[in-house]
Amino acid sequence: MDFAGFKQHIHKLKELIESVEITILNTACRGNTVFTKHLVSSVFKDGTCYKHKVMAEFTIEAGKIIRCEELTLLVEGLEQGKQLGAVV
């Protein structure tokens, strides 16, 4: 997903989600690359709850994230929650 797609993704999530909590489980870095493993717990406006495990690789340049690759796994919640990492 490019930057414009990422912005659409975030706007869509803001429409759907009432609250979110992110728990960083692990981090590692080397040079300008940072890896994280984190849990994302979300409560949707309709009351539905989801929990995702996310593995992310960030590339940092001049203090800004210039690239991010993520793998998202649904840990708890309805089957349609598998698509939340890519909803736009």
PyMOL Python script that loads the backbone (N, CA, C, O; Angstrom):
from pymol import cmd

cmd.read_pdbstr("""\
ATOM      1  N   MET A   1       0.852  -1.166   0.000  1.00  0.00           N
ATOM      2  CA  MET A   1       0.000   0.000   0.000  1.00  0.00           C
ATOM      3  C   MET A   1       0.903   1.235   0.000  1.00  0.00           C
ATOM      4  O   MET A   1       1.840   1.316   0.794  1.00  0.00           O
ATOM      5  N   ASP A   2       0.635   2.169  -0.861  1.00  0.00           N
ATOM      6  CA  ASP A   2       1.416   3.398  -0.901  1.00  0.00           C
ATOM      7  C   ASP A   2       0.916   4.372   0.176  1.00  0.00           C
ATOM      8  O   ASP A   2      -0.021   4.061   0.911  1.00  0.00           O
ATOM      9  N   PHE A   3       1.542   5.538   0.264  1.00  0.00           N
ATOM     10  CA  PHE A   3       1.204   6.485   1.326  1.00  0.00           C
ATOM     11  C   PHE A   3      -0.245   6.957   1.232  1.00  0.00           C
ATOM     12  O   PHE A   3      -0.919   7.081   2.254  1.00  0.00           O
ATOM     13  N   ALA A   4      -0.732   7.221   0.018  1.00  0.00           N
ATOM     14  CA  ALA A   4      -2.130   7.638  -0.150  1.00  0.00           C
ATOM     15  C   ALA A   4      -3.079   6.531   0.319  1.00  0.00           C
ATOM     16  O   ALA A   4      -4.080   6.812   0.978  1.00  0.00           O
ATOM     17  N   GLY A   5      -2.768   5.286  -0.016  1.00  0.00           N
ATOM     18  CA  GLY A   5      -3.572   4.154   0.438  1.00  0.00           C
ATOM     19  C   GLY A   5      -3.531   3.994   1.943  1.00  0.00           C
ATOM     20  O   GLY A   5      -4.539   3.664   2.567  1.00  0.00           O
ATOM     21  N   PHE A   6      -2.354   4.230   2.532  1.00  0.00           N
ATOM     22  CA  PHE A   6      -2.223   4.154   3.985  1.00  0.00           C
ATOM     23  C   PHE A   6      -3.106   5.204   4.662  1.00  0.00           C
ATOM     24  O   PHE A   6      -3.759   4.914   5.665  1.00  0.00           O
ATOM     25  N   LYS A   7      -3.125   6.423   4.115  1.00  0.00           N
ATOM     26  CA  LYS A   7      -3.977   7.474   4.691  1.00  0.00           C
ATOM     27  C   LYS A   7      -5.451   7.092   4.598  1.00  0.00           C
ATOM     28  O   LYS A   7      -6.207   7.323   5.542  1.00  0.00           O
ATOM     29  N   GLN A   8      -5.872   6.509   3.467  1.00  0.00           N
ATOM     30  CA  GLN A   8      -7.253   6.035   3.324  1.00  0.00           C
ATOM     31  C   GLN A   8      -7.551   4.951   4.361  1.00  0.00           C
ATOM     32  O   GLN A   8      -8.623   4.935   4.965  1.00  0.00           O
ATOM     33  N   HIS A   9      -6.597   4.055   4.556  1.00  0.00           N
ATOM     34  CA  HIS A   9      -6.735   2.967   5.530  1.00  0.00           C
ATOM     35  C   HIS A   9      -6.963   3.534   6.930  1.00  0.00           C
ATOM     36  O   HIS A   9      -7.869   3.092   7.635  1.00  0.00           O
ATOM     37  N   ILE A  10      -6.153   4.504   7.334  1.00  0.00           N
ATOM     38  CA  ILE A  10      -6.286   5.097   8.665  1.00  0.00           C
ATOM     39  C   ILE A  10      -7.625   5.817   8.809  1.00  0.00           C
ATOM     40  O   ILE A  10      -8.273   5.697   9.849  1.00  0.00           O
ATOM     41  N   HIS A  11      -8.048   6.553   7.800  1.00  0.00           N
ATOM     42  CA  HIS A  11      -9.350   7.246   7.857  1.00  0.00           C
ATOM     43  C   HIS A  11     -10.501   6.247   8.009  1.00  0.00           C
ATOM     44  O   HIS A  11     -11.434   6.483   8.776  1.00  0.00           O
ATOM     45  N   LYS A  12     -10.431   5.136   7.278  1.00  0.00           N
ATOM     46  CA  LYS A  12     -11.481   4.114   7.374  1.00  0.00           C
ATOM     47  C   LYS A  12     -11.514   3.494   8.764  1.00  0.00           C
ATOM     48  O   LYS A  12     -12.587   3.290   9.331  1.00  0.00           O
ATOM     49  N   LEU A  13     -10.339   3.195   9.315  1.00  0.00           N
ATOM     50  CA  LEU A  13     -10.290   2.628  10.662  1.00  0.00           C
ATOM     51  C   LEU A  13     -10.879   3.598  11.681  1.00  0.00           C
ATOM     52  O   LEU A  13     -11.580   3.179  12.602  1.00  0.00           O
ATOM     53  N   LYS A  14     -10.599   4.886  11.523  1.00  0.00           N
ATOM     54  CA  LYS A  14     -11.155   5.886  12.445  1.00  0.00           C
ATOM     55  C   LYS A  14     -12.675   5.935  12.364  1.00  0.00           C
ATOM     56  O   LYS A  14     -13.337   6.222  13.361  1.00  0.00           O
ATOM     57  N   GLU A  15     -13.234   5.660  11.193  1.00  0.00           N
ATOM     58  CA  GLU A  15     -14.687   5.602  11.039  1.00  0.00           C
ATOM     59  C   GLU A  15     -15.281   4.411  11.794  1.00  0.00           C
ATOM     60  O   GLU A  15     -16.385   4.504  12.330  1.00  0.00           O
ATOM     61  N   LEU A  16     -14.557   3.302  11.836  1.00  0.00           N
ATOM     62  CA  LEU A  16     -15.069   2.047  12.381  1.00  0.00           C
ATOM     63  C   LEU A  16     -14.784   1.839  13.862  1.00  0.00           C
ATOM     64  O   LEU A  16     -15.585   1.219  14.562  1.00  0.00           O
ATOM     65  N   ILE A  17     -13.660   2.345  14.349  1.00  0.00           N
ATOM     66  CA  ILE A  17     -13.156   1.981  15.670  1.00  0.00           C
ATOM     67  C   ILE A  17     -13.452   3.053  16.712  1.00  0.00           C
ATOM     68  O   ILE A  17     -13.224   4.243  16.494  1.00  0.00           O
ATOM     69  N   GLU A  18     -13.970   2.593  17.857  1.00  0.00           N
ATOM     70  CA  GLU A  18     -14.237   3.474  18.996  1.00  0.00           C
ATOM     71  C   GLU A  18     -12.973   3.713  19.817  1.00  0.00           C
ATOM     72  O   GLU A  18     -12.668   4.844  20.193  1.00  0.00           O
ATOM     73  N   SER A  19     -12.238   2.624  20.091  1.00  0.00           N
ATOM     74  CA  SER A  19     -11.007   2.751  20.876  1.00  0.00           C
ATOM     75  C   SER A  19     -10.025   1.660  20.473  1.00  0.00           C
ATOM     76  O   SER A  19     -10.412   0.603  19.974  1.00  0.00           O
ATOM     77  N   VAL A  20      -8.739   1.944  20.702  1.00  0.00           N
ATOM     78  CA  VAL A  20      -7.691   0.988  20.354  1.00  0.00           C
ATOM     79  C   VAL A  20      -6.585   1.074  21.397  1.00  0.00           C
ATOM     80  O   VAL A  20      -6.275   2.152  21.902  1.00  0.00           O
ATOM     81  N   GLU A  21      -6.001  -0.063  21.709  1.00  0.00           N
ATOM     82  CA  GLU A  21      -4.866  -0.127  22.632  1.00  0.00           C
ATOM     83  C   GLU A  21      -3.770  -0.943  21.962  1.00  0.00           C
ATOM     84  O   GLU A  21      -4.016  -2.042  21.465  1.00  0.00           O
ATOM     85  N   ILE A  22      -2.557  -0.395  21.952  1.00  0.00           N
ATOM     86  CA  ILE A  22      -1.421  -1.073  21.340  1.00  0.00           C
ATOM     87  C   ILE A  22      -0.419  -1.426  22.428  1.00  0.00           C
ATOM     88  O   ILE A  22      -0.003  -0.566  23.204  1.00  0.00           O
ATOM     89  N   THR A  23      -0.035  -2.690  22.479  1.00  0.00           N
ATOM     90  CA  THR A  23       0.950  -3.170  23.440  1.00  0.00           C
ATOM     91  C   THR A  23       2.162  -3.676  22.678  1.00  0.00           C
ATOM     92  O   THR A  23       2.072  -4.658  21.940  1.00  0.00           O
ATOM     93  N   ILE A  24       3.300  -3.004  22.856  1.00  0.00           N
ATOM     94  CA  ILE A  24       4.541  -3.440  22.208  1.00  0.00           C
ATOM     95  C   ILE A  24       5.101  -4.625  22.989  1.00  0.00           C
ATOM     96  O   ILE A  24       5.358  -4.516  24.188  1.00  0.00           O
ATOM     97  N   LEU A  25       5.288  -5.748  22.313  1.00  0.00           N
ATOM     98  CA  LEU A  25       5.808  -6.958  22.954  1.00  0.00           C
ATOM     99  C   LEU A  25       7.324  -7.070  22.808  1.00  0.00           C
ATOM    100  O   LEU A  25       8.021  -7.425  23.759  1.00  0.00           O
ATOM    101  N   ASN A  26       7.827  -6.767  21.614  1.00  0.00           N
ATOM    102  CA  ASN A  26       9.260  -6.860  21.341  1.00  0.00           C
ATOM    103  C   ASN A  26       9.659  -5.824  20.302  1.00  0.00           C
ATOM    104  O   ASN A  26       8.865  -5.437  19.445  1.00  0.00           O
ATOM    105  N   THR A  27      10.900  -5.389  20.400  1.00  0.00           N
ATOM    106  CA  THR A  27      11.472  -4.510  19.374  1.00  0.00           C
ATOM    107  C   THR A  27      12.910  -4.939  19.119  1.00  0.00           C
ATOM    108  O   THR A  27      13.570  -5.506  19.990  1.00  0.00           O
ATOM    109  N   ALA A  28      13.377  -4.662  17.927  1.00  0.00           N
ATOM    110  CA  ALA A  28      14.777  -4.889  17.568  1.00  0.00           C
ATOM    111  C   ALA A  28      15.132  -3.862  16.513  1.00  0.00           C
ATOM    112  O   ALA A  28      14.292  -3.468  15.703  1.00  0.00           O
ATOM    113  N   CYS A  29      16.377  -3.433  16.529  1.00  0.00           N
ATOM    114  CA  CYS A  29      16.781  -2.464  15.505  1.00  0.00           C
ATOM    115  C   CYS A  29      18.219  -2.711  15.074  1.00  0.00           C
ATOM    116  O   CYS A  29      19.049  -3.233  15.818  1.00  0.00           O
ATOM    117  N   ARG A  30      18.467  -2.311  13.841  1.00  0.00           N
ATOM    118  CA  ARG A  30      19.810  -2.352  13.269  1.00  0.00           C
ATOM    119  C   ARG A  30      19.847  -1.285  12.176  1.00  0.00           C
ATOM    120  O   ARG A  30      19.030  -1.283  11.255  1.00  0.00           O
ATOM    121  N   GLY A  31      20.800  -0.395  12.302  1.00  0.00           N
ATOM    122  CA  GLY A  31      20.901   0.674  11.316  1.00  0.00           C
ATOM    123  C   GLY A  31      19.634   1.503  11.286  1.00  0.00           C
ATOM    124  O   GLY A  31      19.208   2.032  12.312  1.00  0.00           O
ATOM    125  N   ASN A  32      19.033   1.619  10.116  1.00  0.00           N
ATOM    126  CA  ASN A  32      17.814   2.410   9.990  1.00  0.00           C
ATOM    127  C   ASN A  32      16.552   1.547   9.927  1.00  0.00           C
ATOM    128  O   ASN A  32      15.505   2.003   9.468  1.00  0.00           O
ATOM    129  N   THR A  33      16.660   0.292  10.393  1.00  0.00           N
ATOM    130  CA  THR A  33      15.529  -0.626  10.386  1.00  0.00           C
ATOM    131  C   THR A  33      15.107  -0.961  11.813  1.00  0.00           C
ATOM    132  O   THR A  33      15.939  -1.267  12.667  1.00  0.00           O
ATOM    133  N   VAL A  34      13.803  -0.897  12.053  1.00  0.00           N
ATOM    134  CA  VAL A  34      13.230  -1.230  13.363  1.00  0.00           C
ATOM    135  C   VAL A  34      12.142  -2.280  13.148  1.00  0.00           C
ATOM    136  O   VAL A  34      11.263  -2.114  12.302  1.00  0.00           O
ATOM    137  N   PHE A  35      12.213  -3.363  13.923  1.00  0.00           N
ATOM    138  CA  PHE A  35      11.179  -4.394  13.917  1.00  0.00           C
ATOM    139  C   PHE A  35      10.384  -4.297  15.214  1.00  0.00           C
ATOM    140  O   PHE A  35      10.947  -4.044  16.279  1.00  0.00           O
ATOM    141  N   THR A  36       9.073  -4.500  15.118  1.00  0.00           N
ATOM    142  CA  THR A  36       8.255  -4.594  16.324  1.00  0.00           C
ATOM    143  C   THR A  36       7.328  -5.793  16.207  1.00  0.00           C
ATOM    144  O   THR A  36       6.929  -6.189  15.112  1.00  0.00           O
ATOM    145  N   LYS A  37       6.997  -6.357  17.351  1.00  0.00           N
ATOM    146  CA  LYS A  37       5.892  -7.307  17.478  1.00  0.00           C
ATOM    147  C   LYS A  37       4.971  -6.677  18.497  1.00  0.00           C
ATOM    148  O   LYS A  37       5.373  -6.422  19.632  1.00  0.00           O
ATOM    149  N   HIS A  38       3.720  -6.421  18.091  1.00  0.00           N
ATOM    150  CA  HIS A  38       2.803  -5.769  19.012  1.00  0.00           C
ATOM    151  C   HIS A  38       1.397  -6.341  18.895  1.00  0.00           C
ATOM    152  O   HIS A  38       1.021  -6.916  17.874  1.00  0.00           O
ATOM    153  N   LEU A  39       0.630  -6.166  19.969  1.00  0.00           N
ATOM    154  CA  LEU A  39      -0.775  -6.560  19.997  1.00  0.00           C
ATOM    155  C   LEU A  39      -1.626  -5.312  19.859  1.00  0.00           C
ATOM    156  O   LEU A  39      -1.357  -4.290  20.491  1.00  0.00           O
ATOM    157  N   VAL A  40      -2.652  -5.402  19.031  1.00  0.00           N
ATOM    158  CA  VAL A  40      -3.591  -4.303  18.854  1.00  0.00           C
ATOM    159  C   VAL A  40      -4.964  -4.794  19.292  1.00  0.00           C
ATOM    160  O   VAL A  40      -5.520  -5.711  18.686  1.00  0.00           O
ATOM    161  N   SER A  41      -5.508  -4.191  20.338  1.00  0.00           N
ATOM    162  CA  SER A  41      -6.846  -4.519  20.837  1.00  0.00           C
ATOM    163  C   SER A  41      -7.775  -3.382  20.443  1.00  0.00           C
ATOM    164  O   SER A  41      -7.544  -2.232  20.815  1.00  0.00           O
ATOM    165  N   SER A  42      -8.830  -3.697  19.687  1.00  0.00           N
ATOM    166  CA  SER A  42      -9.734  -2.682  19.161  1.00  0.00           C
ATOM    167  C   SER A  42     -11.159  -2.962  19.595  1.00  0.00           C
ATOM    168  O   SER A  42     -11.594  -4.113  19.641  1.00  0.00           O
ATOM    169  N   VAL A  43     -11.883  -1.894  19.914  1.00  0.00           N
ATOM    170  CA  VAL A  43     -13.319  -1.964  20.163  1.00  0.00           C
ATOM    171  C   VAL A  43     -13.983  -1.123  19.082  1.00  0.00           C
ATOM    172  O   VAL A  43     -13.738   0.079  18.974  1.00  0.00           O
ATOM    173  N   PHE A  44     -14.819  -1.765  18.291  1.00  0.00           N
ATOM    174  CA  PHE A  44     -15.500  -1.065  17.208  1.00  0.00           C
ATOM    175  C   PHE A  44     -16.722  -0.321  17.740  1.00  0.00           C
ATOM    176  O   PHE A  44     -17.209  -0.608  18.833  1.00  0.00           O
ATOM    177  N   LYS A  45     -17.204   0.625  16.965  1.00  0.00           N
ATOM    178  CA  LYS A  45     -18.356   1.436  17.368  1.00  0.00           C
ATOM    179  C   LYS A  45     -19.605   0.597  17.568  1.00  0.00           C
ATOM    180  O   LYS A  45     -20.509   1.004  18.298  1.00  0.00           O
ATOM    181  N   ASP A  46     -19.674  -0.579  16.929  1.00  0.00           N
ATOM    182  CA  ASP A  46     -20.816  -1.479  17.127  1.00  0.00           C
ATOM    183  C   ASP A  46     -20.625  -2.407  18.329  1.00  0.00           C
ATOM    184  O   ASP A  46     -21.469  -3.263  18.590  1.00  0.00           O
ATOM    185  N   GLY A  47     -19.510  -2.239  19.070  1.00  0.00           N
ATOM    186  CA  GLY A  47     -19.241  -3.040  20.260  1.00  0.00           C
ATOM    187  C   GLY A  47     -18.407  -4.282  20.012  1.00  0.00           C
ATOM    188  O   GLY A  47     -18.003  -4.945  20.968  1.00  0.00           O
ATOM    189  N   THR A  48     -18.139  -4.617  18.763  1.00  0.00           N
ATOM    190  CA  THR A  48     -17.334  -5.783  18.420  1.00  0.00           C
ATOM    191  C   THR A  48     -15.879  -5.550  18.845  1.00  0.00           C
ATOM    192  O   THR A  48     -15.330  -4.464  18.661  1.00  0.00           O
ATOM    193  N   CYS A  49     -15.271  -6.591  19.414  1.00  0.00           N
ATOM    194  CA  CYS A  49     -13.878  -6.495  19.878  1.00  0.00           C
ATOM    195  C   CYS A  49     -12.989  -7.412  19.042  1.00  0.00           C
ATOM    196  O   CYS A  49     -13.379  -8.516  18.664  1.00  0.00           O
ATOM    197  N   TYR A  50     -11.789  -6.919  18.769  1.00  0.00           N
ATOM    198  CA  TYR A  50     -10.798  -7.683  18.017  1.00  0.00           C
ATOM    199  C   TYR A  50      -9.444  -7.551  18.687  1.00  0.00           C
ATOM    200  O   TYR A  50      -9.150  -6.553  19.343  1.00  0.00           O
ATOM    201  N   LYS A  51      -8.628  -8.577  18.509  1.00  0.00           N
ATOM    202  CA  LYS A  51      -7.236  -8.512  18.919  1.00  0.00           C
ATOM    203  C   LYS A  51      -6.399  -9.057  17.770  1.00  0.00           C
ATOM    204  O   LYS A  51      -6.667 -10.142  17.253  1.00  0.00           O
ATOM    205  N   HIS A  52      -5.380  -8.292  17.375  1.00  0.00           N
ATOM    206  CA  HIS A  52      -4.472  -8.678  16.303  1.00  0.00           C
ATOM    207  C   HIS A  52      -3.039  -8.677  16.818  1.00  0.00           C
ATOM    208  O   HIS A  52      -2.660  -7.842  17.639  1.00  0.00           O
ATOM    209  N   LYS A  53      -2.256  -9.619  16.327  1.00  0.00           N
ATOM    210  CA  LYS A  53      -0.816  -9.597  16.549  1.00  0.00           C
ATOM    211  C   LYS A  53      -0.204  -9.068  15.262  1.00  0.00           C
ATOM    212  O   LYS A  53      -0.536  -9.534  14.172  1.00  0.00           O
ATOM    213  N   VAL A  54       0.693  -8.090  15.390  1.00  0.00           N
ATOM    214  CA  VAL A  54       1.295  -7.451  14.232  1.00  0.00           C
ATOM    215  C   VAL A  54       2.811  -7.544  14.321  1.00  0.00           C
ATOM    216  O   VAL A  54       3.404  -7.243  15.356  1.00  0.00           O
ATOM    217  N   MET A  55       3.420  -7.959  13.236  1.00  0.00           N
ATOM    218  CA  MET A  55       4.869  -7.934  13.086  1.00  0.00           C
ATOM    219  C   MET A  55       5.148  -6.860  12.044  1.00  0.00           C
ATOM    220  O   MET A  55       4.610  -6.915  10.939  1.00  0.00           O
ATOM    221  N   ALA A  56       5.977  -5.891  12.382  1.00  0.00           N
ATOM    222  CA  ALA A  56       6.202  -4.764  11.482  1.00  0.00           C
ATOM    223  C   ALA A  56       7.689  -4.483  11.330  1.00  0.00           C
ATOM    224  O   ALA A  56       8.464  -4.590  12.281  1.00  0.00           O
ATOM    225  N   GLU A  57       8.068  -4.120  10.104  1.00  0.00           N
ATOM    226  CA  GLU A  57       9.430  -3.684   9.800  1.00  0.00           C
ATOM    227  C   GLU A  57       9.342  -2.248   9.292  1.00  0.00           C
ATOM    228  O   GLU A  57       8.711  -1.981   8.270  1.00  0.00           O
ATOM    229  N   PHE A  58       9.977  -1.333  10.011  1.00  0.00           N
ATOM    230  CA  PHE A  58       9.973   0.080   9.651  1.00  0.00           C
ATOM    231  C   PHE A  58      11.353   0.483   9.163  1.00  0.00           C
ATOM    232  O   PHE A  58      12.362   0.087   9.746  1.00  0.00           O
ATOM    233  N   THR A  59      11.400   1.266   8.101  1.00  0.00           N
ATOM    234  CA  THR A  59      12.643   1.870   7.640  1.00  0.00           C
ATOM    235  C   THR A  59      12.575   3.347   7.974  1.00  0.00           C
ATOM    236  O   THR A  59      11.625   4.034   7.599  1.00  0.00           O
ATOM    237  N   ILE A  60      13.595   3.838   8.686  1.00  0.00           N
ATOM    238  CA  ILE A  60      13.628   5.217   9.165  1.00  0.00           C
ATOM    239  C   ILE A  60      14.681   5.991   8.375  1.00  0.00           C
ATOM    240  O   ILE A  60      15.788   5.504   8.145  1.00  0.00           O
ATOM    241  N   GLU A  61      14.315   7.201   7.965  1.00  0.00           N
ATOM    242  CA  GLU A  61      15.257   8.069   7.274  1.00  0.00           C
ATOM    243  C   GLU A  61      14.975   9.504   7.700  1.00  0.00           C
ATOM    244  O   GLU A  61      13.837   9.966   7.618  1.00  0.00           O
ATOM    245  N   ALA A  62      15.994  10.202   8.151  1.00  0.00           N
ATOM    246  CA  ALA A  62      15.862  11.592   8.610  1.00  0.00           C
ATOM    247  C   ALA A  62      14.779  11.720   9.675  1.00  0.00           C
ATOM    248  O   ALA A  62      14.031  12.697   9.697  1.00  0.00           O
ATOM    249  N   GLY A  63      14.700  10.722  10.561  1.00  0.00           N
ATOM    250  CA  GLY A  63      13.745  10.776  11.669  1.00  0.00           C
ATOM    251  C   GLY A  63      12.307  10.466  11.303  1.00  0.00           C
ATOM    252  O   GLY A  63      11.412  10.641  12.130  1.00  0.00           O
ATOM    253  N   LYS A  64      12.061  10.007  10.072  1.00  0.00           N
ATOM    254  CA  LYS A  64      10.704   9.705   9.620  1.00  0.00           C
ATOM    255  C   LYS A  64      10.618   8.280   9.102  1.00  0.00           C
ATOM    256  O   LYS A  64      11.585   7.744   8.560  1.00  0.00           O
ATOM    257  N   ILE A  65       9.457   7.676   9.273  1.00  0.00           N
ATOM    258  CA  ILE A  65       9.207   6.364   8.687  1.00  0.00           C
ATOM    259  C   ILE A  65       9.002   6.565   7.197  1.00  0.00           C
ATOM    260  O   ILE A  65       8.098   7.289   6.778  1.00  0.00           O
ATOM    261  N   ILE A  66       9.847   5.919   6.395  1.00  0.00           N
ATOM    262  CA  ILE A  66       9.704   6.043   4.945  1.00  0.00           C
ATOM    263  C   ILE A  66       9.158   4.760   4.318  1.00  0.00           C
ATOM    264  O   ILE A  66       8.781   4.743   3.146  1.00  0.00           O
ATOM    265  N   ARG A  67       9.119   3.687   5.111  1.00  0.00           N
ATOM    266  CA  ARG A  67       8.617   2.415   4.596  1.00  0.00           C
ATOM    267  C   ARG A  67       8.173   1.561   5.770  1.00  0.00           C
ATOM    268  O   ARG A  67       8.796   1.576   6.831  1.00  0.00           O
ATOM    269  N   CYS A  68       7.098   0.820   5.576  1.00  0.00           N
ATOM    270  CA  CYS A  68       6.617  -0.100   6.606  1.00  0.00           C
ATOM    271  C   CYS A  68       6.024  -1.322   5.932  1.00  0.00           C
ATOM    272  O   CYS A  68       5.208  -1.209   5.017  1.00  0.00           O
ATOM    273  N   GLU A  69       6.443  -2.491   6.393  1.00  0.00           N
ATOM    274  CA  GLU A  69       5.844  -3.754   5.965  1.00  0.00           C
ATOM    275  C   GLU A  69       5.298  -4.432   7.200  1.00  0.00           C
ATOM    276  O   GLU A  69       5.979  -4.519   8.222  1.00  0.00           O
ATOM    277  N   GLU A  70       4.059  -4.916   7.108  1.00  0.00           N
ATOM    278  CA  GLU A  70       3.425  -5.544   8.262  1.00  0.00           C
ATOM    279  C   GLU A  70       2.800  -6.879   7.886  1.00  0.00           C
ATOM    280  O   GLU A  70       2.334  -7.089   6.766  1.00  0.00           O
ATOM    281  N   LEU A  71       2.810  -7.763   8.865  1.00  0.00           N
ATOM    282  CA  LEU A  71       2.020  -8.990   8.814  1.00  0.00           C
ATOM    283  C   LEU A  71       1.067  -8.925   9.996  1.00  0.00           C
ATOM    284  O   LEU A  71       1.491  -8.719  11.133  1.00  0.00           O
ATOM    285  N   THR A  72      -0.219  -9.102   9.726  1.00  0.00           N
ATOM    286  CA  THR A  72      -1.237  -8.969  10.759  1.00  0.00           C
ATOM    287  C   THR A  72      -1.974 -10.289  10.906  1.00  0.00           C
ATOM    288  O   THR A  72      -2.435 -10.863   9.919  1.00  0.00           O
ATOM    289  N   LEU A  73      -2.086 -10.771  12.136  1.00  0.00           N
ATOM    290  CA  LEU A  73      -2.761 -12.035  12.434  1.00  0.00           C
ATOM    291  C   LEU A  73      -3.920 -11.776  13.387  1.00  0.00           C
ATOM    292  O   LEU A  73      -3.726 -11.191  14.452  1.00  0.00           O
ATOM    293  N   LEU A  74      -5.120 -12.203  13.016  1.00  0.00           N
ATOM    294  CA  LEU A  74      -6.271 -12.106  13.908  1.00  0.00           C
ATOM    295  C   LEU A  74      -6.115 -13.123  15.032  1.00  0.00           C
ATOM    296  O   LEU A  74      -5.996 -14.322  14.782  1.00  0.00           O
ATOM    297  N   VAL A  75      -6.117 -12.636  16.270  1.00  0.00           N
ATOM    298  CA  VAL A  75      -5.971 -13.507  17.439  1.00  0.00           C
ATOM    299  C   VAL A  75      -7.331 -13.759  18.097  1.00  0.00           C
ATOM    300  O   VAL A  75      -7.614 -14.874  18.535  1.00  0.00           O
ATOM    301  N   GLU A  76      -8.171 -12.719  18.165  1.00  0.00           N
ATOM    302  CA  GLU A  76      -9.515 -12.830  18.743  1.00  0.00           C
ATOM    303  C   GLU A  76     -10.474 -11.970  17.934  1.00  0.00           C
ATOM    304  O   GLU A  76     -10.125 -10.875  17.493  1.00  0.00           O
ATOM    305  N   GLY A  77     -11.687 -12.478  17.745  1.00  0.00           N
ATOM    306  CA  GLY A  77     -12.712 -11.707  17.053  1.00  0.00           C
ATOM    307  C   GLY A  77     -13.312 -12.474  15.899  1.00  0.00           C
ATOM    308  O   GLY A  77     -12.923 -13.604  15.605  1.00  0.00           O
ATOM    309  N   LEU A  78     -14.276 -11.830  15.247  1.00  0.00           N
ATOM    310  CA  LEU A  78     -14.985 -12.437  14.133  1.00  0.00           C
ATOM    311  C   LEU A  78     -14.076 -12.607  12.913  1.00  0.00           C
ATOM    312  O   LEU A  78     -13.079 -11.902  12.759  1.00  0.00           O
ATOM    313  N   GLU A  79     -14.439 -13.548  12.062  1.00  0.00           N
ATOM    314  CA  GLU A  79     -13.657 -13.876  10.862  1.00  0.00           C
ATOM    315  C   GLU A  79     -13.369 -12.654   9.989  1.00  0.00           C
ATOM    316  O   GLU A  79     -12.276 -12.538   9.435  1.00  0.00           O
ATOM    317  N   GLN A  80     -14.339 -11.739   9.859  1.00  0.00           N
ATOM    318  CA  GLN A  80     -14.112 -10.567   9.009  1.00  0.00           C
ATOM    319  C   GLN A  80     -12.996  -9.676   9.539  1.00  0.00           C
ATOM    320  O   GLN A  80     -12.509  -8.805   8.818  1.00  0.00           O
ATOM    321  N   GLY A  81     -12.583  -9.880  10.786  1.00  0.00           N
ATOM    322  CA  GLY A  81     -11.481  -9.124  11.363  1.00  0.00           C
ATOM    323  C   GLY A  81     -10.144  -9.424  10.712  1.00  0.00           C
ATOM    324  O   GLY A  81      -9.180  -8.685  10.908  1.00  0.00           O
ATOM    325  N   LYS A  82     -10.073 -10.505   9.936  1.00  0.00           N
ATOM    326  CA  LYS A  82      -8.827 -10.837   9.236  1.00  0.00           C
ATOM    327  C   LYS A  82      -8.449  -9.783   8.211  1.00  0.00           C
ATOM    328  O   LYS A  82      -7.278  -9.663   7.850  1.00  0.00           O
ATOM    329  N   GLN A  83      -9.423  -9.017   7.735  1.00  0.00           N
ATOM    330  CA  GLN A  83      -9.179  -8.031   6.680  1.00  0.00           C
ATOM    331  C   GLN A  83      -8.892  -6.628   7.199  1.00  0.00           C
ATOM    332  O   GLN A  83      -8.687  -5.717   6.398  1.00  0.00           O
ATOM    333  N   LEU A  84      -8.870  -6.426   8.514  1.00  0.00           N
ATOM    334  CA  LEU A  84      -8.733  -5.076   9.053  1.00  0.00           C
ATOM    335  C   LEU A  84      -7.388  -4.435   8.740  1.00  0.00           C
ATOM    336  O   LEU A  84      -7.299  -3.210   8.652  1.00  0.00           O
ATOM    337  N   GLY A  85      -6.350  -5.228   8.572  1.00  0.00           N
ATOM    338  CA  GLY A  85      -5.046  -4.671   8.256  1.00  0.00           C
ATOM    339  C   GLY A  85      -4.962  -4.068   6.865  1.00  0.00           C
ATOM    340  O   GLY A  85      -3.998  -3.372   6.545  1.00  0.00           O
ATOM    341  N   ALA A  86      -5.977  -4.333   6.026  1.00  0.00           N
ATOM    342  CA  ALA A  86      -5.952  -3.839   4.644  1.00  0.00           C
ATOM    343  C   ALA A  86      -7.212  -3.068   4.244  1.00  0.00           C
ATOM    344  O   ALA A  86      -7.362  -2.704   3.078  1.00  0.00           O
ATOM    345  N   VAL A  87      -8.108  -2.817   5.183  1.00  0.00           N
ATOM    346  CA  VAL A  87      -9.364  -2.130   4.845  1.00  0.00           C
ATOM    347  C   VAL A  87      -9.087  -0.687   4.427  1.00  0.00           C
ATOM    348  O   VAL A  87      -8.302   0.019   5.061  1.00  0.00           O
ATOM    349  N   VAL A  88      -9.757  -0.256   3.329  1.00  0.00           N
ATOM    350  CA  VAL A  88      -9.635   1.150   2.872  1.00  0.00           C
ATOM    351  C   VAL A  88     -11.001   1.714   2.559  1.00  0.00           C
ATOM    352  O   VAL A  88     -11.113   2.874   2.162  1.00  0.00           O
TER     353      VAL A  88
END
""", "prot")
cmd.dss("prot")
cmd.show_as("cartoon", "prot")
cmd.util.cbc("prot")
cmd.orient("prot")
